[in-house]
Amino acid sequence: MLSHSKSYDEYTYLRYMSLMKSFAKETVVYGIGSILPRLLSFLFAALGLTRLFDTSEFGIHGIMYSYAALVIVIVTFRMETAYFRFGRMAEDRKDAFNSTAWIVIVLSTLAFMLTLFFSKEIAGLLTYSTDARYVKWFAIIALFDALAAVPFASLRLQNRAKLFATLKVFNAVFTVLFMLFLLLVIPDIFLSATSHDIFDGWTRLDLIFMANAVASGIIVLCLLGQYQSLSMNINFDQIKKVLRYAWPLVIVGIAHVINNLSDRWFIKELSSGNGDNFDASGIYNGCIKIAIFMTLFTTAFNYAAEPFFFKNADRKDSYEVYGQLTLAYTIVACIVFLGINLNIDLLKHMIDSEYHAGLGIVPIVSLAYLFLGIYYNFAIWYKLRDKTTMGAMIGIIGAIITIGINVILVPKFSFYGSAIASLICFLTMCFLAYITGRKHMPIQYPLGKMTLYIVVSSVVFLIFWGLRDRLNGIVLMILSNLVIFAFAVIAYRKDLLRLARM
């Protein structure tokens, strides 16, 4: 009996270790596919665009991309997650792909036509009605990105992480190189006074948006092979199930855009009396680029985590696995948080000095993104238990908090009000996701350890932030990085090593 128990424990251990190794490998590959493209975009924006564009132009740039994110959430109708839900069994994937892909095709085409028709009115709401051309560029970008959404989800569910990463990296590299070509090599073709009438009134922003549209179109062409299984044999009963499952997630997605990207618009509208403060919005948009390293890690983790959670939902030890993965995320996120904010005086040189007035938001925003990553972990229960309406309610509450705090604080504190709004919003959403999940899916989260790591890293940050004006910059940088290294070593020995062995 003892030997049988030992054999069972060894089998459980090996299976658990295999799961963790599989997740770690996928996180690394998805990390390359998500971190490298965003890093390239960040470097181009920080080192290039913040020096090429003034703060007002960069404010328009940020607002337009925020609008695009909102449109993409609506037209994709969260079909990536729906595909994971209805296609997690291999024999169901063809029907799931057919249903989700047709929904995206219809919605994105309809949205494309409506956006072109109402481009002037939409531009007036976002910036100026004369910017209608920018809105048309993003109609094209949103169409192409939407058509790529389900094929990319299919690659993730098929564990074709390398192809996923390759296409993502290619998209980023091509976009940046094409933008540089347009801006530095042949700008006179489009921007000179003697250019063709079709380019009359074009600006450097047009060239940026055009490069993005061309790159997105090429990616759709690369993914056409994923559409081979698409057929006109549409299962309308399944489409109804998919739509019932997904519509609350659309609310979650819209709330996510409000919570993450609406701050640019609120700053533009509320941080000055005339609703025209693109400079403050541009400064904010530039400074949060420094916090990109936290979002890169969170995105890579989430890309690997979502399909992993769905595929392993039926395992007996899934609750323990999910809890330990959340602890691992928290530890590494705390290290990233310290790495960003204790080296802020070095990282600030990545953006033009014109944007340095907003550096104080970086610690607030990076901590907010840390909690957003924890929320992604806590919120997995409502996707697995088909309780997506609960996710919609949490998202709505978060959006109300974001809007309310922005309206109250931005007129008084400008972009600092938006940063505080993000932090309070994501903290609240973490709490709500955890509390509601305990009833439906009581995952064993090690909250004590997670809280300890967050508190210790926050205290360390506050101490060194207070020493910025009292110690020599080089001395402070050496000391702070020694502390980060010590923090990482202690975390590794106490928990990360144990998790790796598991």
N, C-alpha and C positions, 0 to 999 in steps of 0.2 A: 504493500500500500504506500509505503514511504517512497519507494523508487518510482511508482506511478505518479505520485504527487510531484516529485522532483522533475520527472520527465515533462510533466505538464507545465511546470514553472519555466523550464528551459525553453519549451516550445513558445510559451507566451512571451518570454523575454526576446527570443529571436524574431518573433513576428512584430513585436513592438519596435525593436531596433530597426527592422526592415522598413517599417512605416516612417520612422523618423529620418532614416537615411534617404528614403525616396523623397520625402518632403524637402529635406535640405538641398538635395540635388536640383529639384525643380525650382526652389527658391533662387538658387544661384543662377540657373539658366534664365528664368523669368526676370531675375534682377538685371542680367545683362540686357535683356530685351526691353526692359522698362527704364532702368537707371541710365544706361549709356545714351539712349536717344534723348532723354530729358536732360542729361548732363550736357550733351552737345547743344541742345536748345538753350539751356541756361547759360553756358559759356558764350554762345553767340549773342544772346540777349544782354548779358551782363557786360561782357568785354566789348561788344560791337554796338548793339542798338542803343544802350544807355549813353554812348559817346556820339553816336550818329544822330539820334533824335533828342530833342529837348524834352523836358518833363511833360509838357502839354501833349506833344505827339505820342509819347510813350503811354500817357494816360488813355488816349483814344485807342491805342494798340491793346491795352489791357481790357478795356471795356468791350471791344469787339470780340476778343477771344472768350470773354465771359459769356457774351450772348451766344456764341457758337456752341459752347458747352451746354447751355440750356436747350438749344434746338436739338442737339444730338441726343440728349436724354429723352426728349419727347418722341423723336422719330424712331429711335431704336426700341422704345417702349420696354426697355430692360430685357430684351429678348436673349441677351447673353446668359443671364441668370436663369431665365425660363428654359433655355436649351440645356443648361446643366441639370435642371430639375427633371425635365421630361426625357432627357436623353442619357441619363447616367447609366442605364443598362444598354449594352452594345446593340441588342436587337431593336431598341426603340429609337436609335439615333437618326435613322433616315427619316422617319416620320416627323420626329421633333425638329430636325433641320428644315424640312419642307415647310412646316407650319410657321416656325419662327422667321424663316427667311422671307416668306411671302408677306408676312405682317410688316416687316421692315421695308420691303420694296414698295408696298402700297403707301405707307405712311411717309416715307422719305420723299417719294416722288410728289405726293400731294403737298408736302411742306415746301419743297423746292419751288413749285409753281406759285404757291401763295406768297412766299417770301419775295420772289421776283416781282410779283404784281404790287405788293405793298411795301417795297423796299424804301421808298421815300418816307412813308409814315413811320416805319420801324426805325430808320436812321434818326428821325426827329425825336423819338423817344429816348434813344441811346446817347446821341451826341448832337449832330446838326442834320437837318434834312438834306443838306448838300453832300452828306457822306453816304448817300444811297448806293453809290458804286461799291463802297466797302461791304455793305450788307449783301449785295449781289455776289461778291467774292465768297462770302461765308455761306451763302445758299449752296454754292457749288461744293465748298469744302465739307459742309454738313452732309450733303447728299453722298459724296464719296466715302466719308468716314462711317456713315450709317450702313452703307452697302458692305463695308468690310467688317462690321461688328460681329455678325453671326459666324462667318467663316473663321475669324480669329478665335471665337469661342470654341468652334469645332476643333481647331488645332490644339487648344488647351485641354479639352476633354479627351482627345486622342493621345495625350501625352507627347505631342510633337512640339515640345518646347523649343528645340533647336531651330526649327523652321519659323516658329513664331518669333523668336528672338532675332533671327536673321532678317526677316522682313521689317521688323520694327527698327532695327539699327539702320538698314538700308534706307528706309523712309526718312529717318532723321539726317543721315549723312547727305543724301541727295537734296533734301530741303535746304540745309545750311549752305551747301556748295552752290546750288542754283540761286539762292538769295545773294550770296557773295558775287556771283557772276553778274546778276542783274544790277546790283547796287554799285559795283566797282568797275566792271569791265565794259558793259554796254548801256549805262543809264541814259545816255543822250538819245538813244533810239526812242525812249519812252517819255523823257522828261524835258527835252530841249524845246525851245520855242519853234523850231523848224520840224518837229516831229509830225507824224501823220495825224490828221484830224481825229482819228479813232482814239488817239492817246491824249486828246486835249484835256487838260486839267489833272492829269495823272500826277501822283505824288510818290514819294519813296514807300509809303505805306501800301500803295497799290502793288508795288513790286514784291514786297514781303508777302502779301496775301496771295498774289498770283503764283508765286513759287510754292506756297503751301498747297494751293489747289492742284497744281500740276503733280506734285509729289503724291498727294492723296489719290489722284486718278491712276497713277502708275501702280500703286499698291492694290487697288481694286482689280486691275488687269492681272497682277501676279496671283490674286486669290480666285480667279475665275474657275480654276480647277475644283475648288470646293463646291462650286455651284453645279457640278455635273449631275449630282443626285437630285437636283431640283426638278419637280414635275408638276404638271397641271392637275394631277390627281390629289386634290386638296381635301384633307380631312377636316371638315368644318366643325365636327364635334370636338376634335382635339384643339382646334383654334379657339373655340369658346373656353375650354379649360385653361389654355395658355393665357388668354386675355384676362380671365378671372384671377389667375395666379399673379400676373405681371402688373396689372393696373395699380395696385398699391405700391409696388416697387417704383413705378414712375413718379408717384408722389414723393417717395423717398429720394429718388434721383433729383427731382426739382428742388426739394428741400436741401439736398447736398450742394447743388449749384448756388442756391441762395446763401447757404452757410459758408461756402468756400470762396465764391467769386463775386457776389453782389456788393461786397465791401467797396470795390472800385467805383461802382455807380453811386453808392451812398456818400462816399467821400467827395465825389465830383459835385453832387447835388447839395450836400448839407454842410460842408466845411467852409463855405463862404456864403454870403447873403444872396449872390446872384445865380446860384446853381450852375456855375461855369468854372469850377476850380479843377481843371485838368492837371494843373501842376501838382497839387497835393495827391491826386489819384496816381499820377505818374511816379512820384516819389515813393508812394506805398507799393506800387507795382514793381518798382525797381528793387526796393529793400527786401521784399518777401522772396526775391530770387535767392537770397543768401540762405533762407530757410529751406531751400529746395532739397537739401540733402536729407532732411527728415522726411519729406514727402516721397523722395525716391525710395528710401528704405521701406516706408509704409506701403507704397504701391507695389514694390516687388514682393513683399510678404503677402499682400492681399491677392495678387495675381496667382500665386501658388496655393494660397490657403483655400480660396473658394471652391475650386474643383476638387481639391484634396478632401475638404470637409464633406462634400456631397458623395464622393466615391467611397468614403469610409464611415458613412453615417450608420451602417448596420452592424459594425463591429462592436463586440461587447465592451471593449476597453476604450471606446471612442471618447467618452467623457473625460477620462484621465488624459488621453492624448491631447485633446483640445485645450485643457487647462494648462498643461505643461508647455504647449506651444505659445500660449498667451504670455506665460512667464518669460519664456525665451525672448519673445518680441519686446516685452517691457524692458528687460535688461539691456538689450542691444540698443533700443531706442533711447534709453537714458544716456548711454555712452555717446551716441550720435548727438544728443542734445548738448552735452558738455563739450563735445568736439567743436560744434558750431559756435556756441556762445562764449567759450573761453578763448576762442581764436578770432573773435569778431574784428579786432583791430588789424588782423592780417587779411581776413576775408573781405573786409569793406573795400579793399583796393580792386576787387573784381568788378565793382560798379563805379561809375563816374562820381566824382566828389560832389556833383550837383545833387546827388540823391542821398548823401550822408545824413541829412537832417532827420531822416526817418529810421536810423539804425536802432533806436530804442525799441522798435516794434518786433525786432527779430527774436529776442528771447520769448516774448509773449506768444508770437505766432508759432514758433517751433515747439513750444510746450503744448499749444493747442493741437498741433498736428500729431504729437505723441498720443494725446488722448483720443484723437480721431482713429488712430490705429487700434487702440484698445477697444474702442466702440465697434470697429469692424469685427473683432473677435467675439465680443459680447453679443453682437446682433445676429450671429449666424443661426441662432436657434429658430428665429421666425421664418427663415428661408427653408430650413430643414423640416420644420413642422407645418409648413403651408399656412402660417399665420401672418402673411405679409401685410394684412391690414394693420396689425400691431406695429409693424415697421413704419407704415405710412403715418400712423398717429405720432410715433416718436419723432419722425422727420418733420411733421407739421409743428410740433411743439418746439423743436430746434429752430425752425425757420421763424416762428413767432418771436422767440428769444433774440435771434439775430437781428431781425427787423426792429424790434422794440429798443434794444440797447443801442443800435446804430442811430436811431432817431433821437435818442436821449443824449448820447455821449459825443457823437461826431460833431455837432455844432459847437461843443465846448472844447473838445480835445482833438479834433480832426482825426487823422488816421490812427491815433492811439485808441480812440473809441472803437474803431472797427476791429483792432487786434484784441481788445478786451472782450468784445462781443463774441469773437470766434472761440476764445478760451472758455468762457462761461457756457456757450452753446454746447461744445463738445463734451465738457464735463457733465453737463446735465443729461445729454444723450447717453453717455456711458452709464450713468446711474440708472436711468430708465430702462436701458437694454438689459442691464444686469438684474434689476429687480423683477422685471416681467419674465425674464428667462428662467429664473429660479423655479417657477411654478411648472413651466412646460418642458424644460430641459435642464435639470439641475447639474450643470457641469461643475467639476471640482476645481474652481479657480483658486490659486494660492494668493488670495488678496493681501494677506499680511506681508508677504515678501514683495509683492508688486508695489504696495504702498511704501514700504521701506526704501526701495530703490528710487522711487520717484522723489520722496522727501529728501533723501540724502543728496541726490544729484541737484535738486533745487537749492538746498542750503549751500552746497559747494559753489554753485553758480553765483549766488548772492554774495558770498564772501569775496570771490575774486572780482566780481563786477564792482564791488565797493572799493577794491584796491586799484582800479584802473588809473586813477589820478594820483595815486600815492607811491606807486612803484615804477621803476624804469620799465619801458615797454618790453625790452628783450628779456629782462629778469622775470617779469610777470608771465610772459609767454612760456618760458622754460618751466617755471614753477607750476603753471596751470596744466601744461601737458604732462608733467610728471604725475600730477594728481589724477589726471584722466587715465594715465597708464596704470597707476596703482588701483584706481576704481575698477578698471577692466580686469586686472589680474585677480583681485579679490572676488569679483563677480564670477570669473571663470572658475576659480577654485571652489567656491562655495556652491554654485548652482549650474553654470554652463557646462562644466566638466561632467557633472552628474547627469545632466540632460543628454549630453553627447553619449555617455556610456549606456543610458537607457535605450 
